[in-house]
């Protein structure tokens, strides 16, 4: 099966770990570490993350902001 132009690549496990690290850093008040973790996400995974969050009606920025506001507890 060949990929189509509309197919979205999956989120690689390492990218998921970087996203988790970014959310954790935001929740603990470390925006620099949060940004650094996001910068480590590969482009294909980044696209997949953006696609997935859009399907959920949110964005990565909203997730980071929510983690920063709530300390990751909600």
C-alpha positions as CSV (number, residue, x, y, z in Angstrom):
1,X,0.0,0.0,0.0
2,X,1.5,3.4,-1.0
3,X,0.9,6.5,1.1
4,X,-1.5,9.0,-0.2
5,X,-1.1,12.8,-0.2
6,X,-3.8,13.0,2.5
7,X,-2.2,10.4,4.8
8,X,-0.8,11.7,8.0
9,X,2.4,10.1,9.3
10,X,2.2,8.7,12.8
11,X,3.7,10.3,15.9
12,X,7.0,8.6,16.6
13,X,7.5,7.4,20.2
14,X,10.4,9.8,20.8
15,X,8.3,12.7,19.6
16,X,5.6,11.7,22.0
17,X,8.2,11.6,24.8
18,X,9.3,15.1,23.8
19,X,5.7,16.4,23.8
20,X,5.3,14.9,27.3
21,X,8.5,16.6,28.4
22,X,7.3,19.9,27.0
23,X,4.0,19.6,28.9
24,X,5.8,18.6,32.1
25,X,8.2,21.5,31.8
26,X,5.3,23.9,31.2
27,X,3.5,22.5,34.2
28,X,6.5,23.0,36.4
29,X,7.1,26.6,35.2
30,X,10.1,26.0,32.9
31,X,9.1,27.6,29.6
32,X,12.7,27.3,28.2
33,X,12.7,23.5,28.8
34,X,9.2,23.3,27.3
35,X,10.3,25.1,24.1
36,X,13.5,23.0,23.9
37,X,11.5,19.8,24.1
38,X,9.1,21.0,21.4
39,X,12.1,21.9,19.2
40,X,13.3,18.3,19.4
41,X,10.2,16.9,17.7
42,X,10.8,15.8,14.1
43,X,8.8,17.5,11.4
44,X,6.6,14.5,10.4
45,X,5.7,13.8,14.0
46,X,5.1,17.6,14.5
47,X,2.6,17.6,11.7
48,X,0.9,14.5,13.1
49,X,0.7,16.1,16.5
50,X,-0.9,19.2,15.1
51,X,-3.3,17.1,13.1
52,X,-4.3,15.1,16.1
53,X,-4.7,18.1,18.4
54,X,-6.8,19.8,15.7
55,X,-9.1,16.7,15.6
56,X,-9.5,17.1,19.3
57,X,-10.5,20.8,18.9
58,X,-7.3,22.2,20.4
59,X,-3.7,23.0,19.6
60,X,-0.3,22.3,21.0
61,X,-0.1,26.0,22.2
62,X,-3.4,25.5,24.1
63,X,-2.1,22.3,25.7
64,X,1.1,24.0,26.8
65,X,-0.9,27.0,28.1
66,X,-3.2,24.7,30.0
67,X,-0.4,22.8,31.6
68,X,1.3,26.0,32.6
69,X,-2.0,27.4,34.2
70,X,-2.9,24.2,36.0
71,X,0.5,22.8,36.9
72,X,-0.6,19.7,34.9
73,X,-3.1,18.6,37.5
74,X,-6.3,19.0,35.4
